[in-house]
Amino acid sequence: MVAVVTENLLLPFGPEELGGLPGGVTVTVWDGDGEPPSQEVLDEVTFFCLPYMRHAQAVPLLSRMPKLRTVQTLTAGMDDVLPHVPPGVQACNARGLHDTSTAELGVTLILAALRGIPRFVRLQDQHRWNQEFHDSLADRQVLIIGYGSIGAALEARLRAFECTVTRVARRARESAYGPVRALGALPSLIPQADVVALLTPLTEQTRHLVDKEFLQAMRDGALLVNIARGGVVDTEALLSEVQSGRLRAALDVTDPEPLPAGHPLWDAPGVLITPHVGGPSSAFRPRALRTLRAQLVRLCAGEPLDNVVAPGESI
């Protein structure tokens, strides 16, 4: 006789939003707002999909689920979740879900910073018409560090802008667009880049990857774009470079985060800041529903799940 495994799901979306689910599952819906489910419900949960942008509210529940077998996030990065996943519980990220939205923001930040859009917005507030020359993305050298699915999506969009893209990841390999260099090649690549785009996950190996030496190796006037995690960059080292005016930065993530009022990054010259909004856009919901439904179909069929991440793994 084949044992029947009953799945008790704690999800941020209801079955009807997901287009229906296979039979034999029990679903509790909690989107992170309001009180979490009762302990009686948590006692039976086997699969928990953390609500997006509500990890702080959700992580404390992990230790209260004795039957938990799988933790699923709707994020690519899991650095804030993995340390809290109980032993023996598999953790899955949402690789691919945010490719479109984050790549879009990456292009937006690069173009806005190069073309002086923040300055023009301030001039508009003053009702001033100032024609000025600013940098174009055309003919620039763009270095993408952390060339995963989002990096490939970013390059797909950059290719229309007549720039040259160099790709770097943990290991050298071939991609659809050309060779991907290993991290060891960075010392020779950094000085050649006009734009450095960070997409690497935050791990012990990548924390402060962009340190004083890295920044000093960047050419004068180069732009650092961080759409990864704030801790990948040494904030104090970056402040020194942007306050001197030698480098520019466009940051969707910071360290600390949220960036507190009064922090010198807010007023640093040549710095454009967005509040970690690479994922939150109209592109999120339909892709989240498709990603989660596909994962649950695999779960209910007894098939291996996608995007299983080991603790400490570079995603």
Helices and strands as residue ranges (DSSP letters): E 7-11, E 25-29, H 39-42, E 47-49, H 55-58, G 59-64, E 70-72, G 82-84, E 90-92, H 99-114, H 117-125, E 141-145, H 149-158, G 159-161, E 164-169, E 173-175, E 178-182, G 183-185, H 186-189, G 190-192, E 195-198, H 212-217, E 223-226, G 230-232, H 235-243, E 248-251, G 264-267, E 271-273, H 284-300, E 308-309
